[in-house]
């Protein structure tokens, strides 16, 4: 694998790892949010929490899609590097 190709491959590996970690961290935080139930729960707060959960779901889905794309790029770089070697 050429020197530049190797740097690209290593950089893409790091991108994959960082995207995956970000998605996991956001998902973990969203799972630990408190649920406000009972007579003291405000409707506005419930709506805000639900909207935030929906937004987080969308963000996680996008991060997962970017991770998949980065993995595909990483694999392509690795295949290209093996052909050049």
WOFEN-V966899 format. One record per residue. N is the residue number from 1. PSI is psi as a letter, one per 40 degrees, with the letter a starting at -180 (NA if undefined). OMEGA is omega in whole degrees, 0 to 359 (NA if undefined). Layout:
((N & PSI & OMEGA) (N & PSI & OMEGA))
This chain:
((1 & h & 180) (2 & i & 184) (3 & d & 180) (4 & d & 179) (5 & d & 180) (6 & d & 178) (7 & d & 178) (8 & d & 180) (9 & d & 180) (10 & d & 178) (11 & d & 180) (12 & d & 174) (13 & d & 180) (14 & d & 177) (15 & d & 179) (16 & d & 182) (17 & d & 182) (18 & d & 178) (19 & d & 179) (20 & d & 179) (21 & d & 179) (22 & d & 180) (23 & d & 179) (24 & d & 181) (25 & d & 179) (26 & d & 179) (27 & d & 179) (28 & d & 179) (29 & d & 182) (30 & d & 179) (31 & d & 183) (32 & e & 177) (33 & h & 179) (34 & i & 175) (35 & h & 182) (36 & g & 178) (37 & i & 175) (38 & a & 185) (39 & d & 182) (40 & e & 183) (41 & h & 179) (42 & i & 181) (43 & d & 181) (44 & d & 179) (45 & d & 178) (46 & d & 179) (47 & d & 179) (48 & d & 178) (49 & d & 179) (50 & d & 178) (51 & d & 179) (52 & d & 178) (53 & d & 178) (54 & d & 179) (55 & d & 180) (56 & d & 178) (57 & d & 179) (58 & d & 179) (59 & d & 180) (60 & d & 178) (61 & d & 179) (62 & d & 178) (63 & d & 178) (64 & d & 177) (65 & d & 178) (66 & d & 178) (67 & d & 179) (68 & d & 180) (69 & d & 178) (70 & d & 177) (71 & d & 177) (72 & d & 178) (73 & d & 178) (74 & d & 180) (75 & d & 179) (76 & d & 178) (77 & d & 180) (78 & d & 178) (79 & d & 180) (80 & d & 179) (81 & d & 178) (82 & d & 178) (83 & d & 183) (84 & e & 185) (85 & NA & NA))
